[in-house]
Amino acid sequence: MILLPCFYFPPISYFEIWTKSDKRHLEQWENFPKQTYRNRCLIQGANGKLPLIIPIEHSGARIMKDIKISYTSSWQKLHIKSLQSAYQSSPYFEYYEDKLVTLLEKKETFLLDLNVKTLEWAFSILKIDDTYIRTNEYVEFPECTDAREAFNAKKESSYYNKKYIQVFSDRFEFMNDLSIIDLICNLGPKSANYLTNVE
C-alpha cells in the first residue's frame, strides 16, 4: 500500500510507482506545500524544460482539498498554447489534443479536482489499474509507504527513466522524468508497456 500526493499531470516516475502498487491512497488532507507538482508540471519546450504552473487563490485555505484555483490570469490558454507548441510535432499529440484542451478549458473550482481529472486523463490512455482511495484524515506517520515527499519539483529527479525519443532530441540530451504528457505524446499506446517494463 502506498500514500501518494495528488499532482497536476504528474511526472513519469509517479506512474511507475503507481503501477508497482496494488493499493493506493491519494492524500487530500495535507497542508498545501508551495512550489511542488501539486500545482505545476514540467514539459519539454523548444528552449528546454518548461514549467506549467497553476495559480492558486490565497484565501487562507491551507488544506489541499480546499485549495482553489485562481482565474485572474489566462493560465489555461497559456498551458494549452505551450502544450500545442511543444508537442504538435510529436507522433501522438493529435490523438489526445482535443481531450487535453477540453480538460484544461473547464474551470474547476478546486485544484484537487483538476488534478484528479489529469490523472483520469492519463489512466484512460495508459489503461493501467486506476483504483485508489482518498484519505479521510491527515496521518503524519502512516502505516504504509509514504510517498508524499518523494518528488521534488525544485531539484533533479532521483528517478531515472529509460530513454525514449523526445520531440527535441536533436536539440537537447534526454530530459528525465518530465510530465506524463511527454511520455504519452511521444510513445502513445506504448506508454503503458514502458511503465510496466521499468528496469
N, C-alpha and C positions, 0 to 999 in steps of 0.2 A: 504494500500500500504506500502511496506517495501523496504528499501535500504540495500542490503547485500554486503559484500565483496566477492571476488571470491577466494575460498580456494582450496588447494590440498587435495583431499579425506577428505572433511570437517568432523567435529565431529557430533555425532548423534543429538545434540541439534540444529545444523544448519538446519537439515532436519525437526525437529519438528516445528521450526519456519516457515520454508518454507511451510509446509502443512497447517499451520493456516492462511496463507496469500493468498489473491486471486490475488494480483498484486505484482510482484517482479521486482526490478531493481537491476542489478549487476553493482557494481562500477568498472570502469576501468580507471578513471582519477585521482584517489588519488595518493599522494606521497607514494611510497612503504615503509611501516614500517617494520623494521627488527624484526626477532625472533617472527613471528606470523604464523598462519596456512596458510598464503598465499604461503609459500614455505616449509611447513612441515605438517606432520600428526602424530598422536600418535596411536600406536597399542599395543597389549599385547604380550610381548615376554616371553620366558621361564624364564627370570630373572627379569621380571617386565615391567613397561611401557617403550616402545621403540620409540624414535622419529625417523622418516624417513625424512631427510632434503634434499631439492633440492638446490645445489649450484647455485648461480647466477653470471653473469658477472658483473664486476664493471667497467662499461664503461662510467659512468657519467649519464646514464639514471636514472631518478627518478620516472617517472610516471608508474603506474602499467602496463599499456598496452604496454609499451616499454621495460619492464624488460626482458632480455634474459637469458636463461638457460646456465649454464657453463657445458661443457662436458670434462673438463680437468681431472676429476676423473671418475671412473666407478660406479657412484652413482646408475645408473639404475640396474646394476647387483646386487648391494648391497640391493636395495629395493626389487627386485624380490626374492632374496635368503632369506631375512628377512621375507617376507610375506609367502613364502613356509615353512620356518622353524616354524613360529608362528601358521599357520593355516592349515597345511596339515592334521592334525588330527581332524579338525572341521567338522561338519556334511555336510557343503555345499561348501567348498573351491574348491573341484574338479570340480564342475559345472561352476565355474566362473574363474578358474585359467587361461585358455587359453586367454580369452579376456583381463584379467588383464595384463598378460605378453606382449601381443601384444601392448596394450596401452602404457606400460612403455618402450618397446623397440623402439618405434617410436621416432625419435629425433625431437621433436617440438622445434622451434626456440624460441618462446616466452612463458614465464611462464603462462600468461593468457590463452593461447590456450590449454596448457596441463591441467590447472585447469578446464577449461570448459569441456574437454574430461572426466575428472574424475567425474564431475557432471553428464554428459550424461551417463556414465557407471552406476552410481548409479540409475539414473532415469529409465534406461532400466530394471533394476531388481525390483525396488520398484513399478514401474508402477503408479507413482503419477504425478500430473499435473506438466509438465516441462516447462511451458511457462514463459518467462522473457524478459525483455528489458535491453540492455546495456546502461549505461549512456552515454550521448554525451558531457558532461562537468562536471567539479567538482563544486558541490554546498556545501558550508560549512554548511548551515543550511537548509536542505531540508524540504519540506512541506509534510513529511511522517515519518513513524517510521524509525529512523536511527540506523541500527544495525551494522554499520561498525566497532565499537569498543566494541561490545557486547561479543566478545570472546577473551579470553586471554590464549595464549599457555604457558605462564610462571607461571600461578597460577592455583590452583584447580578450576575447573569449578563451577560456581554458579548454574548451571542447575543440576538437579538430575534425572537420568534415572531410569526407573523401572528396577529392576534386571532381568537378564536373565543368563542362564548358559554360561560361557565363557570357552575357551579351558583349561585354567589353574586354574579353580575354585577350584581344590583340593589343590592348592598351595598358592593362593592369595585370599584375600577378593575381592568382586566385584569391578572392576575398572570402574569408572564412566566416561561417556562422551568421550569415545575413538572415533577414526575414524569410519565413517560409514562402513568401511571394516569389522570391528569387529562384528558389528550387522549382516551384510549380511552373513558373513561366519558362524555365529552361528545360525541364525534364517532363513536364506534363504528367501523363498517366504512369510514367516510370518512377515518379517521386516516391510512391509508397514502397516500391521494391528497394529503392535507395535507402529509405529509412530503416527497413527491416533487415538489411544486409550490412549493417554497420560493423566494421572490423573492430 
